[in-house]
Amino acid sequence: MPKIIVEVMPKADLLDPQGKAVANSLNRKGHTEITAVRIGKRIELHYDETPTEAQLEEAKAFAADFLSNGVIEDVVAVTVEA
Amino acid sequence: MPKIIVEVMPKADLLDPQGKAVANSLNRKGHTEITAVRIGKRIELHYDETPTEAQLEEAKAFAADFLSNGVIEDVVAVTVEA
């Protein structure tokens, strides 16, 4: 099924307590080479047909102003997956 | 910064009420070509140095049994981003 994948992450200068908890836990399990963990969202938009260039541009626009909160999050990628 | 990206999605046969709400909302805004929305997680593991093949295998293992809940979620991708 054709999809657009929108990836959203908490801004780099923002605390991510959930990620911090996972990082601490992985460190305690012995994975000390992991310096930090950040947890964001992966949003799949499903389409019946492969999205057009115009639909991708539309998705980029509403990814920034509807699917993410610009105050605390960054859209890191918007990609078509056929 | 070198990273391993773990992507986790709710299983296909599972209801995703949050995704359903976003899909309805996008449909009401006129994006009727979007048939469904699913919302999962994007987990970034940060490393000081580019992860080795062995570290990637380790990450795949704990992505499946620690970072995701196999009853309701699938790990869809574990990739290195240098």
Backbone of each chain as nested JSON, in Angstrom:
{
  "chains": [
    {"id": "A", "residues": [
      {"number": 1, "name": "MET", "atoms": {"N": [0.838, -1.192, 0.0], "CA": [0.0, 0.0, 0.0], "C": [0.882, 1.254, 0.0]}},
      {"number": 2, "name": "PRO", "atoms": {"N": [0.587, 2.218, -0.892], "CA": [1.416, 3.435, -0.922], "C": [1.213, 4.247, 0.366]}},
      {"number": 3, "name": "LYS", "atoms": {"N": [2.314, 4.783, 0.862], "CA": [2.265, 5.513, 2.126], "C": [3.128, 6.757, 2.049]}},
      {"number": 4, "name": "ILE", "atoms": {"N": [2.772, 7.746, 2.864], "CA": [3.728, 8.8, 3.185], "C": [4.083, 8.621, 4.655]}},
      {"number": 5, "name": "ILE", "atoms": {"N": [5.391, 8.602, 4.936], "CA": [5.852, 8.438, 6.316], "C": [6.316, 9.798, 6.84]}},
      {"number": 6, "name": "VAL", "atoms": {"N": [5.717, 10.225, 7.942], "CA": [6.114, 11.491, 8.586], "C": [6.833, 11.141, 9.884]}},
      {"number": 7, "name": "GLU", "atoms": {"N": [8.064, 11.64, 10.03], "CA": [8.82, 11.359, 11.248], "C": [8.982, 12.634, 12.063]}},
      {"number": 8, "name": "VAL", "atoms": {"N": [8.581, 12.554, 13.325], "CA": [8.551, 13.714, 14.214], "C": [9.376, 13.391, 15.458]}},
      {"number": 9, "name": "MET", "atoms": {"N": [10.286, 14.295, 15.828], "CA": [11.1, 14.069, 17.029], "C": [11.006, 15.27, 17.963]}},
      {"number": 10, "name": "PRO", "atoms": {"N": [11.154, 15.032, 19.281], "CA": [11.222, 16.177, 20.19], "C": [12.456, 17.024, 19.843]}},
      {"number": 11, "name": "LYS", "atoms": {"N": [12.335, 18.345, 19.97], "CA": [13.468, 19.224, 19.65], "C": [14.688, 18.85, 20.488]}},
      {"number": 12, "name": "ALA", "atoms": {"N": [15.891, 19.05, 19.895], "CA": [17.136, 18.593, 20.518], "C": [17.37, 19.229, 21.888]}},
      {"number": 13, "name": "ASP", "atoms": {"N": [16.965, 20.488, 22.059], "CA": [17.241, 21.171, 23.323], "C": [16.128, 20.988, 24.351]}},
      {"number": 14, "name": "LEU", "atoms": {"N": [15.272, 20.015, 24.087], "CA": [14.149, 19.77, 24.993], "C": [14.406, 18.478, 25.767]}},
      {"number": 15, "name": "LEU", "atoms": {"N": [14.058, 18.452, 27.034], "CA": [14.162, 17.209, 27.801], "C": [13.185, 16.182, 27.238]}},
      {"number": 16, "name": "ASP", "atoms": {"N": [13.601, 14.923, 27.22], "CA": [12.719, 13.846, 26.787], "C": [12.778, 12.785, 27.883]}},
      {"number": 17, "name": "PRO", "atoms": {"N": [11.949, 12.932, 28.92], "CA": [12.052, 12.057, 30.101], "C": [11.847, 10.58, 29.761]}},
      {"number": 18, "name": "GLN", "atoms": {"N": [10.968, 10.303, 28.802], "CA": [10.714, 8.922, 28.393], "C": [11.981, 8.322, 27.782]}},
      {"number": 19, "name": "GLY", "atoms": {"N": [12.625, 9.097, 26.892], "CA": [13.877, 8.653, 26.282], "C": [14.966, 8.474, 27.321]}},
      {"number": 20, "name": "LYS", "atoms": {"N": [15.036, 9.418, 28.267], "CA": [16.038, 9.362, 29.337], "C": [15.866, 8.075, 30.157]}},
      {"number": 21, "name": "ALA", "atoms": {"N": [14.623, 7.734, 30.46], "CA": [14.344, 6.518, 31.243], "C": [14.801, 5.278, 30.477]}},
      {"number": 22, "name": "VAL", "atoms": {"N": [14.523, 5.245, 29.162], "CA": [14.942, 4.099, 28.35], "C": [16.468, 4.029, 28.283]}},
      {"number": 23, "name": "ALA", "atoms": {"N": [17.131, 5.191, 28.129], "CA": [18.596, 5.227, 28.072], "C": [19.189, 4.691, 29.376]}},
      {"number": 24, "name": "ASN", "atoms": {"N": [18.678, 5.149, 30.516], "CA": [19.172, 4.666, 31.815], "C": [19.01, 3.163, 31.918]}},
      {"number": 25, "name": "SER", "atoms": {"N": [17.865, 2.687, 31.483], "CA": [17.571, 1.269, 31.585], "C": [18.513, 0.441, 30.7]}},
      {"number": 26, "name": "LEU", "atoms": {"N": [18.742, 0.919, 29.462], "CA": [19.669, 0.213, 28.56], "C": [21.085, 0.245, 29.143]}},
      {"number": 27, "name": "ASN", "atoms": {"N": [21.482, 1.371, 29.726], "CA": [22.815, 1.469, 30.35], "C": [22.938, 0.446, 31.474]}},
      {"number": 28, "name": "ARG", "atoms": {"N": [21.896, 0.328, 32.296], "CA": [21.933, -0.641, 33.405], "C": [22.001, -2.07, 32.903]}},
      {"number": 29, "name": "LYS", "atoms": {"N": [21.407, -2.318, 31.729], "CA": [21.46, -3.664, 31.141], "C": [22.819, -3.94, 30.48]}},
      {"number": 30, "name": "GLY", "atoms": {"N": [23.744, -2.961, 30.536], "CA": [25.086, -3.193, 30.013], "C": [25.383, -2.52, 28.685]}},
      {"number": 31, "name": "HIS", "atoms": {"N": [24.366, -1.872, 28.087], "CA": [24.592, -1.2, 26.797], "C": [25.117, 0.216, 27.058]}},
      {"number": 32, "name": "THR", "atoms": {"N": [26.324, 0.289, 27.643], "CA": [26.855, 1.586, 28.085], "C": [27.348, 2.438, 26.92]}},
      {"number": 33, "name": "GLU", "atoms": {"N": [27.439, 1.847, 25.71], "CA": [27.872, 2.619, 24.542], "C": [26.753, 3.531, 24.033]}},
      {"number": 34, "name": "ILE", "atoms": {"N": [25.533, 3.343, 24.539], "CA": [24.42, 4.209, 24.141], "C": [24.425, 5.448, 25.037]}},
      {"number": 35, "name": "THR", "atoms": {"N": [24.647, 6.621, 24.42], "CA": [24.825, 7.849, 25.211], "C": [23.5, 8.543, 25.49]}},
      {"number": 36, "name": "ALA", "atoms": {"N": [22.522, 8.347, 24.626], "CA": [21.222, 8.994, 24.836], "C": [20.17, 8.294, 23.993]}},
      {"number": 37, "name": "VAL", "atoms": {"N": [18.924, 8.443, 24.389], "CA": [17.799, 7.912, 23.615], "C": [16.76, 9.021, 23.515]}},
      {"number": 38, "name": "ARG", "atoms": {"N": [16.203, 9.2, 22.316], "CA": [15.117, 10.159, 22.121], "C": [13.955, 9.402, 21.49]}},
      {"number": 39, "name": "ILE", "atoms": {"N": [12.754, 9.685, 21.948], "CA": [11.594, 8.967, 21.423], "C": [10.633, 9.936, 20.748]}},
      {"number": 40, "name": "GLY", "atoms": {"N": [10.385, 9.69, 19.47], "CA": [9.47, 10.524, 18.706], "C": [8.366, 9.689, 18.079]}},
      {"number": 41, "name": "LYS", "atoms": {"N": [7.738, 10.258, 17.06], "CA": [6.609, 9.582, 16.429], "C": [6.899, 9.236, 14.98]}},
      {"number": 42, "name": "ARG", "atoms": {"N": [6.312, 8.145, 14.536], "CA": [6.364, 7.748, 13.127], "C": [4.921, 7.622, 12.672]}},
      {"number": 43, "name": "ILE", "atoms": {"N": [4.507, 8.529, 11.791], "CA": [3.108, 8.592, 11.372], "C": [3.013, 8.116, 9.927]}},
      {"number": 44, "name": "GLU", "atoms": {"N": [2.197, 7.085, 9.695], "CA": [1.977, 6.558, 8.337], "C": [0.667, 7.101, 7.809]}},
      {"number": 45, "name": "LEU", "atoms": {"N": [0.712, 7.752, 6.637], "CA": [-0.502, 8.165, 5.944], "C": [-0.7, 7.192, 4.796]}},
      {"number": 46, "name": "HIS", "atoms": {"N": [-1.818, 6.506, 4.762], "CA": [-2.062, 5.5, 3.709], "C": [-2.861, 6.118, 2.56]}},
      {"number": 47, "name": "TYR", "atoms": {"N": [-2.483, 5.748, 1.338], "CA": [-3.158, 6.221, 0.127], "C": [-3.551, 5.014, -0.72]}},
      {"number": 48, "name": "ASP", "atoms": {"N": [-4.594, 5.191, -1.555], "CA": [-4.961, 4.122, -2.478], "C": [-3.97, 4.025, -3.626]}},
      {"number": 49, "name": "GLU", "atoms": {"N": [-3.502, 5.202, -4.088], "CA": [-2.538, 5.221, -5.186], "C": [-1.29, 5.98, -4.748]}},
      {"number": 50, "name": "THR", "atoms": {"N": [-0.168, 5.705, -5.416], "CA": [1.076, 6.365, -5.059], "C": [0.882, 7.878, -5.02]}},
      {"number": 51, "name": "PRO", "atoms": {"N": [1.227, 8.514, -3.906], "CA": [1.003, 9.963, -3.78], "C": [1.774, 10.747, -4.839]}},
      {"number": 52, "name": "THR", "atoms": {"N": [1.134, 11.786, -5.358], "CA": [1.78, 12.656, -6.338], "C": [2.73, 13.612, -5.619]}},
      {"number": 53, "name": "GLU", "atoms": {"N": [3.524, 14.304, -6.427], "CA": [4.441, 15.316, -5.89], "C": [3.648, 16.376, -5.124]}},
      {"number": 54, "name": "ALA", "atoms": {"N": [2.48, 16.759, -5.666], "CA": [1.639, 17.776, -5.016], "C": [1.125, 17.269, -3.667]}},
      {"number": 55, "name": "GLN", "atoms": {"N": [0.738, 15.992, -3.614], "CA": [0.253, 15.422, -2.354], "C": [1.374, 15.343, -1.321]}},
      {"number": 56, "name": "LEU", "atoms": {"N": [2.603, 15.084, -1.789], "CA": [3.743, 15.054, -0.876], "C": [3.969, 16.454, -0.292]}},
      {"number": 57, "name": "GLU", "atoms": {"N": [3.863, 17.48, -1.157], "CA": [4.041, 18.864, -0.678], "C": [2.96, 19.211, 0.346]}},
      {"number": 58, "name": "GLU", "atoms": {"N": [1.718, 18.812, 0.047], "CA": [0.606, 19.014, 0.975], "C": [0.89, 18.344, 2.307]}},
      {"number": 59, "name": "ALA", "atoms": {"N": [1.397, 17.091, 2.231], "CA": [1.688, 16.327, 3.456], "C": [2.78, 17.031, 4.259]}},
      {"number": 60, "name": "LYS", "atoms": {"N": [3.792, 17.573, 3.561], "CA": [4.85, 18.304, 4.266], "C": [4.27, 19.493, 5.006]}},
      {"number": 61, "name": "ALA", "atoms": {"N": [3.311, 20.184, 4.366], "CA": [2.691, 21.357, 4.989], "C": [1.894, 20.951, 6.228]}},
      {"number": 62, "name": "PHE", "atoms": {"N": [1.019, 19.945, 6.113], "CA": [0.238, 19.621, 7.313], "C": [1.031, 18.803, 8.339]}},
      {"number": 63, "name": "ALA", "atoms": {"N": [2.162, 18.213, 7.923], "CA": [3.056, 17.587, 8.915], "C": [3.595, 18.658, 9.859]}},
      {"number": 64, "name": "ALA", "atoms": {"N": [3.934, 19.82, 9.28], "CA": [4.535, 20.897, 10.076], "C": [3.508, 21.617, 10.94]}},
      {"number": 65, "name": "ASP", "atoms": {"N": [2.268, 21.8, 10.431], "CA": [1.347, 22.637, 11.222], "C": [0.169, 21.879, 11.816]}},
      {"number": 66, "name": "PHE", "atoms": {"N": [0.065, 20.566, 11.581], "CA": [-1.067, 19.825, 12.134], "C": [-0.615, 18.538, 12.842]}},
      {"number": 67, "name": "LEU", "atoms": {"N": [0.327, 17.804, 12.224], "CA": [0.754, 16.524, 12.809], "C": [1.828, 16.692, 13.877]}},
      {"number": 68, "name": "SER", "atoms": {"N": [2.462, 17.864, 13.931], "CA": [3.494, 18.078, 14.937], "C": [3.246, 19.404, 15.63]}},
      {"number": 69, "name": "ASN", "atoms": {"N": [3.827, 19.542, 16.8], "CA": [3.729, 20.778, 17.564], "C": [5.055, 21.511, 17.453]}},
      {"number": 70, "name": "GLY", "atoms": {"N": [5.101, 22.556, 16.626], "CA": [6.338, 23.269, 16.314], "C": [7.06, 23.837, 17.521]}},
      {"number": 71, "name": "VAL", "atoms": {"N": [6.361, 23.986, 18.637], "CA": [7.001, 24.538, 19.843], "C": [7.965, 23.521, 20.457]}},
      {"number": 72, "name": "ILE", "atoms": {"N": [7.595, 22.245, 20.396], "CA": [8.405, 21.227, 21.079], "C": [8.914, 20.133, 20.147]}},
      {"number": 73, "name": "GLU", "atoms": {"N": [8.449, 20.111, 18.876], "CA": [8.826, 19.013, 17.992], "C": [9.346, 19.509, 16.643]}},
      {"number": 74, "name": "ASP", "atoms": {"N": [10.193, 18.703, 16.022], "CA": [10.659, 18.943, 14.66], "C": [10.19, 17.808, 13.761]}},
      {"number": 75, "name": "VAL", "atoms": {"N": [9.756, 18.163, 12.536], "CA": [9.497, 17.132, 11.529], "C": [10.856, 16.804, 10.904]}},
      {"number": 76, "name": "VAL", "atoms": {"N": [11.361, 15.581, 11.101], "CA": [12.692, 15.253, 10.596], "C": [12.672, 14.647, 9.202]}},
      {"number": 77, "name": "ALA", "atoms": {"N": [11.542, 14.089, 8.781], "CA": [11.476, 13.509, 7.442], "C": [10.028, 13.309, 7.008]}},
      {"number": 78, "name": "VAL", "atoms": {"N": [9.783, 13.549, 5.726], "CA": [8.486, 13.234, 5.11], "C": [8.827, 12.514, 3.81]}},
      {"number": 79, "name": "THR", "atoms": {"N": [8.555, 11.206, 3.744], "CA": [8.994, 10.42, 2.595], "C": [7.874, 9.538, 2.054]}},
      {"number": 80, "name": "VAL", "atoms": {"N": [7.916, 9.324, 0.737], "CA": [6.941, 8.426, 0.105], "C": [7.484, 7.0, 0.136]}},
      {"number": 81, "name": "GLU", "atoms": {"N": [6.636, 6.047, 0.481], "CA": [7.004, 4.625, 0.466], "C": [5.959, 3.925, -0.401]}},
      {"number": 82, "name": "ALA", "atoms": {"N": [6.357, 3.497, -1.602], "CA": [5.371, 2.974, -2.559], "C": [4.935, 1.545, -2.224]}}
    ]},
    {"id": "B", "residues": [
      {"number": 1, "name": "MET", "atoms": {"N": [25.955, 13.086, 14.732], "CA": [26.12, 12.05, 15.765], "C": [25.595, 10.716, 15.24]}},
      {"number": 2, "name": "PRO", "atoms": {"N": [26.382, 9.629, 15.399], "CA": [25.91, 8.338, 14.897], "C": [24.7, 7.845, 15.698]}},
      {"number": 3, "name": "LYS", "atoms": {"N": [23.758, 7.262, 14.985], "CA": [22.517, 6.83, 15.634], "C": [22.077, 5.491, 15.092]}},
      {"number": 4, "name": "ILE", "atoms": {"N": [21.321, 4.774, 15.895], "CA": [20.517, 3.681, 15.358], "C": [19.056, 4.107, 15.511]}},
      {"number": 5, "name": "ILE", "atoms": {"N": [18.302, 4.013, 14.42], "CA": [16.896, 4.391, 14.436], "C": [16.042, 3.122, 14.491]}},
      {"number": 6, "name": "VAL", "atoms": {"N": [15.195, 3.036, 15.502], "CA": [14.283, 1.899, 15.641], "C": [12.87, 2.402, 15.36]}},
      {"number": 7, "name": "GLU", "atoms": {"N": [12.193, 1.78, 14.395], "CA": [10.833, 2.199, 14.062], "C": [9.842, 1.121, 14.473]}},
      {"number": 8, "name": "VAL", "atoms": {"N": [8.857, 1.516, 15.258], "CA": [7.893, 0.589, 15.845], "C": [6.487, 1.052, 15.465]}},
      {"number": 9, "name": "MET", "atoms": {"N": [5.674, 0.126, 14.951], "CA": [4.3, 0.48, 14.572], "C": [3.303, -0.471, 15.245]}},
      {"number": 10, "name": "PRO", "atoms": {"N": [2.09, 0.018, 15.504], "CA": [1.063, -0.902, 16.005], "C": [0.788, -1.974, 14.943]}},
      {"number": 11, "name": "LYS", "atoms": {"N": [0.517, -3.199, 15.365], "CA": [0.259, -4.283, 14.408], "C": [-0.918, -3.926, 13.506]}},
      {"number": 12, "name": "ALA", "atoms": {"N": [-0.868, -4.419, 12.243], "CA": [-1.846, -4.023, 11.229], "C": [-3.285, -4.381, 11.626]}},
      {"number": 13, "name": "ASP", "atoms": {"N": [-3.455, -5.501, 12.335], "CA": [-4.823, -5.938, 12.663], "C": [-5.31, -5.38, 13.996]}},
      {"number": 14, "name": "LEU", "atoms": {"N": [-4.608, -4.375, 14.482], "CA": [-4.963, -3.775, 15.771], "C": [-5.583, -2.404, 15.525]}},
      {"number": 15, "name": "LEU", "atoms": {"N": [-6.609, -2.07, 16.274], "CA": [-7.158, -0.726, 16.181], "C": [-6.125, 0.286, 16.649]}},
      {"number": 16, "name": "ASP", "atoms": {"N": [-6.09, 1.46, 16.022], "CA": [-5.201, 2.544, 16.44], "C": [-6.071, 3.801, 16.544]}},
      {"number": 17, "name": "PRO", "atoms": {"N": [-6.733, 3.987, 17.682], "CA": [-7.722, 5.068, 17.812], "C": [-7.121, 6.454, 17.565]}},
      {"number": 18, "name": "GLN", "atoms": {"N": [-5.849, 6.641, 17.978], "CA": [-5.187, 7.929, 17.774], "C": [-5.028, 8.193, 16.264]}},
      {"number": 19, "name": "GLY", "atoms": {"N": [-4.578, 7.157, 15.528], "CA": [-4.433, 7.284, 14.081], "C": [-5.779, 7.511, 13.407]}},
      {"number": 20, "name": "LYS", "atoms": {"N": [-6.799, 6.8, 13.882], "CA": [-8.15, 6.936, 13.327], "C": [-8.645, 8.378, 13.493]}},
      {"number": 21, "name": "ALA", "atoms": {"N": [-8.407, 8.958, 14.661], "CA": [-8.825, 10.335, 14.933], "C": [-8.126, 11.316, 13.989]}},
      {"number": 22, "name": "VAL", "atoms": {"N": [-6.821, 11.092, 13.767], "CA": [-6.069, 11.972, 12.865], "C": [-6.585, 11.8, 11.432]}},
      {"number": 23, "name": "ALA", "atoms": {"N": [-6.863, 10.551, 11.018], "CA": [-7.368, 10.287, 9.671], "C": [-8.707, 10.997, 9.462]}},
      {"number": 24, "name": "ASN", "atoms": {"N": [-9.624, 10.882, 10.436], "CA": [-10.927, 11.549, 10.333], "C": [-10.749, 13.054, 10.197]}},
      {"number": 25, "name": "SER", "atoms": {"N": [-9.845, 13.576, 10.997], "CA": [-9.622, 15.012, 11.0], "C": [-9.059, 15.484, 9.648]}},
      {"number": 26, "name": "LEU", "atoms": {"N": [-8.082, 14.734, 9.113], "CA": [-7.511, 15.091, 7.805], "C": [-8.579, 14.982, 6.716]}},
      {"number": 27, "name": "ASN", "atoms": {"N": [-9.43, 13.956, 6.79], "CA": [-10.517, 13.802, 5.821], "C": [-11.456, 15.004, 5.869]}},
      {"number": 28, "name": "ARG", "atoms": {"N": [-11.8, 15.445, 7.071], "CA": [-12.676, 16.619, 7.224], "C": [-12.045, 17.882, 6.678]}},
      {"number": 29, "name": "LYS", "atoms": {"N": [-10.684, 17.961, 6.763], "CA": [-9.971, 19.126, 6.232], "C": [-9.857, 19.051, 4.703]}},
      {"number": 30, "name": "GLY", "atoms": {"N": [-10.393, 18.003, 4.083], "CA": [-10.401, 17.914, 2.625], "C": [-9.401, 16.929, 2.043]}},
      {"number": 31, "name": "HIS", "atoms": {"N": [-8.564, 16.315, 2.893], "CA": [-7.578, 15.362, 2.382], "C": [-8.222, 13.977, 2.3]}},
      {"number": 32, "name": "THR", "atoms": {"N": [-9.22, 13.856, 1.417], "CA": [-10.011, 12.624, 1.363], "C": [-9.266, 11.477, 0.684]}},
      {"number": 33, "name": "GLU", "atoms": {"N": [-8.12, 11.778, 0.052], "CA": [-7.332, 10.718, -0.583], "C": [-6.565, 9.879, 0.454]}},
      {"number": 34, "name": "ILE", "atoms": {"N": [-6.533, 10.348, 1.7], "CA": [-5.862, 9.588, 2.768], "C": [-6.855, 8.575, 3.329]}},
      {"number": 35, "name": "THR", "atoms": {"N": [-6.544, 7.291, 3.168], "CA": [-7.503, 6.25, 3.542], "C": [-7.361, 5.828, 4.999]}},
      {"number": 36, "name": "ALA", "atoms": {"N": [-6.15, 5.976, 5.559], "CA": [-5.946, 5.59, 6.955], "C": [-4.675, 6.233, 7.471]}},
      {"number": 37, "name": "VAL", "atoms": {"N": [-4.592, 6.368, 8.77], "CA": [-3.379, 6.878, 9.421], "C": [-3.046, 5.929, 10.572]}},
      {"number": 38, "name": "ARG", "atoms": {"N": [-1.771, 5.572, 10.699], "CA": [-1.317, 4.756, 11.836], "C": [-0.193, 5.523, 12.513]}},
      {"number": 39, "name": "ILE", "atoms": {"N": [-0.194, 5.521, 13.822], "CA": [0.827, 6.277, 14.55], "C": [1.663, 5.338, 15.405]}},
      {"number": 40, "name": "GLY", "atoms": {"N": [2.975, 5.33, 15.135], "CA": [3.898, 4.492, 15.888], "C": [5.007, 5.321, 16.498]}},
      {"number": 41, "name": "LYS", "atoms": {"N": [6.099, 4.658, 16.846], "CA": [7.199, 5.334, 17.511], "C": [8.456, 5.311, 16.66]}},
      {"number": 42, "name": "ARG", "atoms": {"N": [9.263, 6.372, 16.816], "CA": [10.575, 6.437, 16.194], "C": [11.564, 6.67, 17.329]}},
      {"number": 43, "name": "ILE", "atoms": {"N": [12.392, 5.666, 17.601], "CA": [13.3, 5.716, 18.744], "C": [14.721, 5.881, 18.225]}},
      {"number": 44, "name": "GLU", "atoms": {"N": [15.397, 6.956, 18.651], "CA": [16.792, 7.202, 18.278], "C": [17.699, 6.759, 19.405]}},
      {"number": 45, "name": "LEU", "atoms": {"N": [18.651, 5.867, 19.09], "CA": [19.698, 5.494, 20.046], "C": [20.964, 6.222, 19.615]}},
      {"number": 46, "name": "HIS", "atoms": {"N": [21.522, 7.039, 20.488], "CA": [22.717, 7.815, 20.141], "C": [23.984, 7.092, 20.598]}},
      {"number": 47, "name": "TYR", "atoms": {"N": [25.005, 7.134, 19.751], "CA": [26.298, 6.505, 20.045], "C": [27.399, 7.548, 19.85]}},
      {"number": 48, "name": "ASP", "atoms": {"N": [28.53, 7.344, 20.534], "CA": [29.675, 8.238, 20.326], "C": [30.353, 7.946, 18.996]}},
      {"number": 49, "name": "GLU", "atoms": {"N": [30.423, 6.641, 18.662], "CA": [31.043, 6.247, 17.396], "C": [30.062, 5.429, 16.57]}},
      {"number": 50, "name": "THR", "atoms": {"N": [30.281, 5.394, 15.257], "CA": [29.388, 4.647, 14.377], "C": [29.213, 3.223, 14.905]}},
      {"number": 51, "name": "PRO", "atoms": {"N": [27.963, 2.802, 15.112], "CA": [27.73, 1.468, 15.675], "C": [28.288, 0.366, 14.768]}},
      {"number": 52, "name": "THR", "atoms": {"N": [28.854, -0.655, 15.394], "CA": [29.379, -1.796, 14.658], "C": [28.222, -2.705, 14.238]}},
      {"number": 53, "name": "GLU", "atoms": {"N": [28.544, -3.661, 13.376], "CA": [27.564, -4.656, 12.934], "C": [27.002, -5.395, 14.161]}},
      {"number": 54, "name": "ALA", "atoms": {"N": [27.893, -5.718, 15.129], "CA": [27.478, -6.446, 16.337], "C": [26.521, -5.587, 17.17]}},
      {"number": 55, "name": "GLN", "atoms": {"N": [26.804, -4.285, 17.267], "CA": [25.923, -3.396, 18.024], "C": [24.567, -3.257, 17.35]}},
      {"number": 56, "name": "LEU", "atoms": {"N": [24.574, -3.286, 15.994], "CA": [23.302, -3.232, 15.271], "C": [22.479, -4.489, 15.559]}},
      {"number": 57, "name": "GLU", "atoms": {"N": [23.156, -5.642, 15.57], "CA": [22.45, -6.9, 15.88], "C": [21.879, -6.87, 17.299]}},
      {"number": 58, "name": "GLU", "atoms": {"N": [22.676, -6.36, 18.236], "CA": [22.231, -6.197, 19.626], "C": [20.997, -5.303, 19.686]}},
      {"number": 59, "name": "ALA", "atoms": {"N": [21.062, -4.197, 18.937], "CA": [19.947, -3.237, 18.934], "C": [18.693, -3.902, 18.366]}},
      {"number": 60, "name": "LYS", "atoms": {"N": [18.865, -4.716, 17.312], "CA": [17.709, -5.426, 16.739], "C": [17.086, -6.335, 17.788]}},
      {"number": 61, "name": "ALA", "atoms": {"N": [17.943, -6.989, 18.586], "CA": [17.436, -7.905, 19.608], "C": [16.677, -7.142, 20.682]}},
      {"number": 62, "name": "PHE", "atoms": {"N": [17.251, -6.049, 21.221], "CA": [16.504, -5.381, 22.29], "C": [15.38, -4.497, 21.761]}},
      {"number": 63, "name": "ALA", "atoms": {"N": [15.416, -4.164, 20.452], "CA": [14.263, -3.473, 19.852], "C": [13.042, -4.393, 19.912]}},
      {"number": 64, "name": "ALA", "atoms": {"N": [13.268, -5.688, 19.647], "CA": [12.159, -6.644, 19.598], "C": [11.649, -7.013, 20.982]}},
      {"number": 65, "name": "ASP", "atoms": {"N": [12.563, -7.118, 21.978], "CA": [12.078, -7.617, 23.273], "C": [12.093, -6.593, 24.392]}},
      {"number": 66, "name": "PHE", "atoms": {"N": [12.543, -5.36, 24.11], "CA": [12.583, -4.365, 25.191], "C": [11.95, -3.037, 24.756]}},
      {"number": 67, "name": "LEU", "atoms": {"N": [12.251, -2.6, 23.521], "CA": [11.739, -1.3, 23.063], "C": [10.326, -1.393, 22.492]}},
      {"number": 68, "name": "SER", "atoms": {"N": [9.871, -2.604, 22.183], "CA": [8.526, -2.747, 21.638], "C": [7.79, -3.846, 22.384]}},
      {"number": 69, "name": "ASN", "atoms": {"N": [6.484, -3.81, 22.298], "CA": [5.644, -4.829, 22.918], "C": [5.137, -5.752, 21.815]}},
      {"number": 70, "name": "GLY", "atoms": {"N": [5.713, -6.945, 21.721], "CA": [5.428, -7.871, 20.632], "C": [3.968, -8.277, 20.504]}},
      {"number": 71, "name": "VAL", "atoms": {"N": [3.193, -8.092, 21.564], "CA": [1.777, -8.459, 21.516], "C": [0.998, -7.476, 20.63]}},
      {"number": 72, "name": "ILE", "atoms": {"N": [1.374, -6.205, 20.688], "CA": [0.593, -5.184, 19.974], "C": [1.404, -4.404, 18.945]}},
      {"number": 73, "name": "GLU", "atoms": {"N": [2.733, -4.582, 18.921], "CA": [3.57, -3.764, 18.033], "C": [4.519, -4.608, 17.197]}},
      {"number": 74, "name": "ASP", "atoms": {"N": [4.892, -4.072, 16.034], "CA": [5.925, -4.667, 15.187], "C": [7.092, -3.698, 15.06]}},
      {"number": 75, "name": "VAL", "atoms": {"N": [8.314, -4.233, 15.11], "CA": [9.489, -3.416, 14.77], "C": [9.588, -3.426, 13.253]}},
      {"number": 76, "name": "VAL", "atoms": {"N": [9.385, -2.274, 12.587], "CA": [9.38, -2.27, 11.128], "C": [10.754, -1.976, 10.53]}},
      {"number": 77, "name": "ALA", "atoms": {"N": [11.647, -1.344, 11.305], "CA": [12.986, -1.069, 10.778], "C": [13.954, -0.756, 11.908]}},
      {"number": 78, "name": "VAL", "atoms": {"N": [15.189, -1.244, 11.742], "CA": [16.292, -0.874, 12.644], "C": [17.452, -0.515, 11.731]}},
      {"number": 79, "name": "THR", "atoms": {"N": [17.802, 0.784, 11.669], "CA": [18.797, 1.219, 10.698], "C": [19.85, 2.116, 11.341]}},
      {"number": 80, "name": "VAL", "atoms": {"N": [21.064, 2.051, 10.798], "CA": [22.138, 2.925, 11.269], "C": [22.113, 4.216, 10.47]}},
      {"number": 81, "name": "GLU", "atoms": {"N": [22.268, 5.34, 11.171], "CA": [22.347, 6.649, 10.52], "C": [23.635, 7.29, 11.008]}},
      {"number": 82, "name": "ALA", "atoms": {"N": [24.635, 7.382, 10.145], "CA": [25.967, 7.83, 10.593], "C": [26.03, 9.341, 10.807]}}
    ]}
  ]
}
